[in-house]
Amino acid sequence: MIAAQSRTNTDPSLDSIRDAVVAGDRLTLEQGDALYRTSDIWTVIELADLVRRRLHGRAGYYNVNRHLNYSNVCALSCSFCEFRRSKDEGGAYTRDLDYVRQQAIEAVELGATEMHIVGGLHPYLPWSYYPEMVSAIREVAPTLHIKAFTAVEVVHLAKIAKVYKSADRQAGIRWVLSELKQAGLGSLPGGGAEVFDDRVHDAAYKGKIRSDVWLDVHLVAHELGLNTNATILYGHVDQRRERLVHMEILRRAQDQALARMGYAGEAQGFTEPGLAATTGLSAPVITLTRPGSMLPTPEMAQQTAGYFQTITPLPFFPDGSPLEALPGPTGLENLRTLAIARLMLDNFPHVKAFWIMQTLAMAQLMLQSGADDIDGTVVWYDITKVGGAGTHQETTAWQLTQAIREAGFEPIERDTLYRPVTRDGSQWSLAETATPA
């Protein structure tokens, strides 16, 4: 990292942003615009790294996990998606419960702490398949944390279970999540968010739930004590300002979650007016990036309610999708967007550089640009295939720890809830260890 004082090409228009970041104040969307416009990418990265180190010191997180895509059959036809298939199309699949059980057993044998499960919106599978799938994993692999079902899937499940009513959509969502939690669901992934904007929605993924419904799912999950995650899929038909609005909506929803957990906020902190998705979110601004701020913990969530753990910026890959004529974002745009996410999302504890979509080499740079986590071993991943990769996309814990060390950080294996893990081969347990300073 090049120190600001050793450079002569710093952008003076970023001075007020630096002051706000050092103080831990919330940035405005106009300041986010400035971070995107400036040619001084070094200062943007430096400021994101300042926040990252304030929150996590030298810790670089990873986990031993396994992904499961239970079906690629989907009723939607999103323009950016290469994954979905029609029921009778070549390459379509739907996994039976015996397959799911075997995947869970193999995950345990390999020492995994997490099973990450997502799939298409299958128009023919019954509601009963989903809690039975979660229960089947819990039966054969009780130590695995089950992180499953995007908000888009949860709404689909409420509809096929015939409990989703547009007049009171949260009631149906609550019923579905309560049933899944009873079956063994531990947390929600962050997929399906894409970019919260009606124009982008209609151009790239019309038919998918809009931002207010996506937020309903996560807010209800938080009320039920489930931690969740969030994503932003950028670099297709979206514009930079729309990404910033997406971040504003997410941090307002996190304000709500943290207020429920007992955090105090600022009455005068910045909020963007007029966003339909945030109507009804009345919590004050709550930041976690001030010096000395306390990060939420899973124990706090169990006592009160859940919260967003991490934001994962995901670059769009055009290959094979109906939008394949688009170029997709550059590496520099990926670095900048992740750094800005760390600066704008001041109440999100973690920022993840998902190595599957960023590449492991880029994830190393991102650890110096605001990210504190690079995800896990993955094994099987069928959603995105970078550079011609196949479904088998796996790295080892050793490779992840080496990548983190080479980037200048201390590897910390975590579970899904960001609790440190101690390990002896495939055997693991939770460990209370201090975060490296």
C-alpha positions in Angstrom: 0.0 0.0 0.0 1.4 3.4 -1.0 1.1 5.9 1.8 -0.8 9.1 0.9 2.0 11.3 2.2 4.5 9.7 -0.2 2.5 10.6 -3.3 2.1 13.9 -5.1 -1.0 13.0 -7.3 -3.6 12.8 -4.5 -7.0 14.3 -5.3 -7.7 17.3 -2.9 -11.5 16.8 -3.5 -11.2 13.7 -1.4 -9.9 15.5 1.7 -13.4 16.0 3.2 -14.1 12.3 2.6 -10.9 11.4 4.3 -12.0 13.5 7.3 -15.4 11.7 7.4 -13.8 8.3 7.1 -11.3 8.9 9.9 -14.1 10.1 12.2 -16.3 7.2 11.2 -19.1 9.4 9.8 -21.6 8.1 7.2 -20.7 9.1 3.7 -23.4 10.7 1.4 -24.2 9.5 -2.1 -22.5 12.5 -3.5 -19.3 11.5 -1.7 -19.8 8.0 -3.1 -20.0 9.6 -6.6 -16.7 11.4 -5.9 -15.1 8.1 -5.0 -16.2 6.6 -8.3 -15.2 9.7 -10.4 -11.7 10.3 -9.0 -8.6 9.1 -10.8 -6.9 8.9 -7.4 -7.8 5.2 -6.9 -4.9 4.9 -4.4 -6.7 7.1 -1.9 -10.0 5.3 -2.4 -8.2 2.0 -1.6 -6.2 3.5 1.2 -9.3 4.8 3.0 -11.1 1.4 2.6 -8.0 -0.3 4.0 -8.0 2.1 7.0 -11.6 1.0 7.8 -10.9 -2.6 7.2 -7.9 -2.6 9.6 -9.8 -0.6 12.2 -12.5 -3.3 12.2 -10.4 -6.4 11.8 -6.7 -5.6 12.2 -4.6 -8.1 10.2 -7.2 -10.9 10.2 -8.1 -12.5 6.9 -11.0 -14.8 7.1 -11.8 -18.0 5.2 -13.9 -21.1 5.8 -14.1 -24.7 4.8 -17.4 -25.0 3.1 -19.2 -26.9 0.3 -21.7 -25.5 -2.1 -24.8 -27.4 -3.3 -27.0 -26.4 -6.2 -30.1 -28.6 -5.8 -31.5 -27.7 -9.2 -30.8 -25.4 -12.2 -34.4 -25.6 -13.4 -35.9 -22.1 -13.0 -39.1 -20.4 -13.9 -37.3 -17.1 -14.5 -35.2 -16.0 -17.5 -32.8 -13.3 -16.2 -30.7 -11.8 -18.9 -27.4 -12.1 -17.0 -27.9 -15.8 -16.1 -26.1 -18.7 -17.7 -27.1 -21.1 -14.9 -30.9 -21.6 -15.5 -32.4 -24.4 -17.6 -35.9 -25.3 -18.6 -37.2 -28.7 -17.2 -36.6 -30.7 -20.4 -33.5 -28.7 -21.6 -30.2 -30.4 -22.0 -28.1 -30.1 -18.8 -31.1 -29.6 -16.6 -30.9 -31.4 -13.2 -32.8 -31.7 -9.9 -31.1 -33.5 -7.0 -32.9 -36.1 -5.0 -32.6 -36.3 -1.2 -30.2 -39.3 -1.4 -27.8 -37.1 -3.4 -28.2 -34.3 -0.9 -27.4 -36.6 2.0 -24.3 -38.0 0.3 -23.0 -34.4 -0.4 -23.5 -33.6 3.3 -21.7 -36.7 4.4 -18.8 -36.0 2.1 -18.7 -32.4 3.3 -18.3 -33.6 6.9 -15.6 -36.1 6.0 -13.7 -33.2 4.4 -14.0 -31.1 7.5 -16.5 -28.6 6.2 -18.3 -26.3 8.7 -20.9 -25.0 6.3 -23.2 -26.2 3.5 -24.2 -23.3 1.2 -27.4 -24.2 -0.7 -29.1 -22.3 -3.6 -30.9 -23.2 -6.7 -33.4 -22.1 -9.4 -37.0 -21.4 -8.9 -38.2 -24.9 -9.8 -41.9 -24.6 -10.9 -42.7 -28.3 -10.2 -41.0 -29.3 -6.9 -43.4 -29.3 -4.0 -42.9 -27.2 -0.9 -42.2 -30.3 1.2 -39.0 -30.9 -0.7 -37.3 -27.9 0.9 -37.7 -28.5 4.6 -37.1 -32.2 3.9 -33.8 -31.4 2.3 -32.7 -29.3 5.2 -33.8 -32.0 7.7 -32.0 -34.6 5.6 -28.7 -32.7 6.0 -29.3 -32.1 9.7 -29.9 -35.8 10.1 -26.7 -37.0 8.6 -24.5 -34.0 9.3 -25.6 -32.3 12.5 -22.4 -30.3 12.8 -22.9 -28.5 9.4 -24.3 -25.0 9.5 -26.9 -24.8 6.7 -26.8 -21.4 4.9 -29.5 -21.7 2.3 -32.1 -20.1 0.0 -31.8 -16.6 -1.4 -34.6 -14.1 -0.7 -35.9 -14.9 -4.3 -36.2 -18.6 -3.4 -37.9 -17.8 -0.1 -40.6 -15.9 -1.8 -41.0 -18.7 -4.4 -41.3 -21.2 -1.5 -44.0 -19.1 0.1 -45.9 -19.0 -3.1 -45.8 -22.8 -3.8 -46.7 -23.4 -0.1 -49.7 -21.1 -0.8 -49.0 -18.8 2.2 -47.8 -15.7 0.2 -50.4 -12.9 0.2 -49.5 -9.6 -1.5 -51.5 -7.7 1.2 -49.3 -9.2 4.0 -46.3 -10.7 2.3 -44.3 -10.8 5.5 -46.7 -13.2 7.1 -46.0 -15.9 4.4 -42.3 -15.2 4.5 -42.3 -15.6 8.2 -44.1 -18.9 8.0 -41.7 -20.3 5.5 -38.6 -19.1 7.4 -39.9 -20.4 10.7 -40.6 -23.9 9.1 -37.1 -23.9 7.6 -35.4 -22.8 10.8 -37.2 -25.5 12.7 -35.9 -28.0 10.1 -32.3 -26.8 10.6 -31.8 -23.7 8.6 -29.0 -21.6 10.2 -28.7 -18.4 8.0 -29.5 -16.9 4.6 -27.0 -16.2 1.8 -27.2 -12.8 0.1 -27.9 -13.7 -3.5 -30.8 -12.4 -5.6 -30.2 -8.7 -4.7 -28.5 -7.9 -8.0 -28.9 -4.0 -8.1 -31.9 -2.4 -6.3 -33.2 -0.2 -9.2 -36.5 -0.6 -11.1 -34.8 0.4 -14.5 -32.1 -2.2 -14.1 -34.6 -4.7 -12.8 -36.8 -4.4 -15.9 -33.8 -4.5 -18.2 -31.9 -7.4 -16.8 -34.1 -9.6 -14.5 -37.7 -8.7 -14.9 -40.0 -11.1 -13.1 -37.6 -11.3 -10.1 -38.7 -9.8 -6.8 -38.0 -6.1 -6.4 -35.8 -4.5 -3.6 -38.6 -4.0 -1.1 -39.6 -7.7 -1.2 -36.0 -8.8 -1.0 -35.6 -6.6 2.1 -38.8 -8.0 3.6 -37.2 -11.5 3.5 -34.1 -10.3 5.3 -35.8 -8.2 7.8 -38.1 -11.1 8.8 -35.1 -13.4 9.0 -33.5 -10.9 11.4 -36.6 -10.8 13.5 -36.4 -14.6 13.7 -32.8 -14.5 14.9 -31.3 -15.6 11.6 -28.2 -13.8 10.4 -28.1 -13.0 6.7 -25.8 -11.7 4.0 -26.1 -9.3 1.1 -24.7 -9.0 -2.5 -24.6 -6.6 -5.3 -24.2 -7.9 -8.9 -22.7 -5.0 -10.9 -21.2 -4.3 -14.3 -24.0 -5.2 -16.6 -26.7 -2.5 -17.4 -26.4 -0.8 -14.1 -24.8 2.6 -13.5 -22.5 3.6 -10.7 -25.1 5.9 -9.0 -27.5 2.9 -8.9 -24.9 0.9 -7.1 -24.6 3.6 -4.5 -28.4 3.7 -4.0 -28.3 -0.1 -3.5 -25.7 0.4 -0.8 -27.8 3.1 0.9 -30.8 0.8 0.9 -28.8 -2.0 2.5 -27.3 0.2 5.2 -30.7 1.6 6.1 -31.9 -2.0 6.5 -28.9 -2.7 8.7 -29.6 0.4 10.8 -33.0 -1.3 11.5 -31.4 -4.6 12.5 -28.8 -3.0 14.7 -31.3 -0.8 16.4 -33.3 -3.9 17.3 -30.2 -5.3 18.9 -29.8 -2.3 21.1 -27.3 -0.2 19.2 -27.7 3.6 19.6 -27.5 5.8 16.6 -27.2 9.4 15.4 -30.4 11.4 14.8 -28.7 13.6 12.2 -26.8 11.0 10.2 -27.2 11.0 6.4 -30.1 9.1 4.9 -31.2 9.4 1.2 -34.9 10.5 1.0 -37.5 9.2 -1.3 -36.4 5.6 -1.6 -39.5 3.4 -1.7 -37.6 0.3 -0.5 -36.7 2.0 2.8 -40.2 3.2 3.6 -41.0 2.3 7.2 -37.3 1.9 8.2 -37.3 4.5 11.0 -34.1 3.5 12.8 -31.4 6.2 13.3 -28.1 6.0 11.5 -25.9 3.5 13.2 -22.3 3.1 12.1 -19.7 0.5 13.2 -16.7 2.2 11.7 -16.0 4.8 14.4 -12.9 4.2 16.5 -13.8 1.8 19.4 -17.2 0.7 17.9 -18.2 -2.8 19.0 -19.2 -5.3 16.2 -22.3 -7.4 16.7 -21.8 -11.1 17.6 -23.8 -14.3 17.0 -24.5 -14.4 20.8 -26.1 -10.9 20.6 -28.3 -12.1 17.7 -29.5 -15.1 19.6 -30.6 -12.8 22.5 -32.3 -10.2 20.3 -32.3 -10.6 16.5 -30.2 -11.2 13.4 -28.3 -8.8 11.2 -26.4 -8.6 7.9 -22.9 -10.1 8.4 -21.3 -9.2 5.1 -21.6 -7.6 1.7 -20.2 -9.4 -1.3 -19.7 -7.4 -4.5 -20.1 -9.7 -7.5 -18.9 -8.7 -10.9 -21.0 -9.6 -13.9 -19.6 -12.2 -16.3 -21.3 -12.0 -19.7 -20.1 -15.3 -21.2 -23.0 -17.5 -22.2 -25.8 -15.2 -21.0 -28.2 -13.1 -23.1 -26.1 -10.1 -22.1 -22.9 -11.6 -23.4 -22.3 -8.7 -25.8 -21.5 -6.5 -22.8 -17.9 -6.3 -21.8 -18.3 -6.8 -18.0 -16.4 -4.7 -15.4 -12.6 -4.3 -15.5 -10.3 -5.4 -12.7 -9.8 -1.8 -11.6 -13.6 -1.3 -11.5 -13.8 -4.4 -9.3 -11.3 -3.0 -6.9 -12.9 0.4 -6.8 -16.4 -1.0 -6.3 -15.3 -3.3 -3.4 -13.4 -0.4 -1.7 -16.4 1.9 -2.1 -18.7 -0.8 -0.6 -16.4 -0.9 2.4 -16.6 2.8 2.8 -20.3 3.3 2.2 -21.5 0.2 4.1 -20.3 1.6 7.5 -22.5 -0.7 9.5 -21.7 -4.0 7.8 -19.1 -5.9 9.9 -17.5 -7.8 6.9 -16.7 -7.3 3.2 -16.1 -10.5 1.2 -14.0 -10.9 -2.0 -15.6 -14.1 -3.3 -12.6 -15.7 -5.0 -14.7 -17.8 -7.3 -15.9 -14.7 -9.2 -13.0 -12.4 -8.4 -10.2 -15.0 -8.9 -7.9 -15.8 -6.0 -5.2 -13.4 -7.2 -7.7 -10.5 -7.3 -9.0 -11.5 -3.9 -5.5 -11.0 -2.5 -5.5 -7.4 -3.8 -8.9 -6.9 -2.4 -7.7 -7.9 1.1 -5.7 -4.7 0.8 -8.6 -2.7 -0.6 -11.3 -3.2 2.1 -12.1 -6.9 2.1 -11.5 -9.0 5.2 -12.8 -12.4 3.9 -12.2 -14.4 0.7 -14.9 -17.2 1.3 -14.0 -20.9 1.4 -13.1 -24.1 -0.3 -16.4 -24.2 -2.2 -15.8 -27.6 -4.1 -18.8 -27.5 -6.5 -20.2 -24.3 -7.9 -22.5 -24.1 -10.9 -23.7 -20.5 -10.9 -20.6 -18.8 -12.5 -17.6 -20.2 -14.3 -14.8 -17.8 -14.7 -12.3 -18.3 -17.6 -13.9 -21.5 -18.8 -13.9 -23.2 -15.4 -16.2 -26.2 -14.9 -18.7 -27.0 -12.2 -15.8 -28.4 -10.0 -14.3 -25.2 -8.7 -12.3 -26.0 -5.6 -9.4 -24.7 -3.6 -7.8 -26.0 -0.5 -7.6 -24.5 3.0 -3.8 -24.5 2.5 -4.1 -22.4 -0.7 -6.5 -20.0 1.0 -4.2 -19.5 4.0 -1.2 -19.0 1.7 -3.0 -16.4 -0.4 -4.0 -14.5 2.8 -0.4 -14.6 4.1 1.0 -13.4 0.8 -1.4 -10.5 0.9 0.1 -9.5 4.3 -2.6 -10.8 6.7 -3.1 -13.5 9.3 -5.4 -16.3 8.2 -8.3 -17.0 10.5 -10.6 -19.9 9.8 -14.1 -19.0 10.7 -17.5 -20.7 10.8 -20.5 -19.2 9.0 -21.2 -16.8 11.8 -17.5 -15.5 11.8 -16.5 -17.4 15.0 -12.9 -18.6 15.0 -12.4 -22.3 14.4 -9.6 -24.5 15.6 -8.9 -27.7 13.6 -7.2 -31.1 13.7 -7.6 -32.5 10.3 -11.3 -32.9 9.5 -12.2 -32.4 13.2 -12.9 -28.9 14.3 -14.4 -26.9 17.1 -15.1 -23.3 17.9 -12.2 -21.4 19.5 -12.1 -18.2 21.5 -9.1 -16.4 20.1 -8.1 -12.8 19.8 -8.1 -11.1 16.4 -4.6 -10.2 15.3 -3.9 -6.5 15.8 
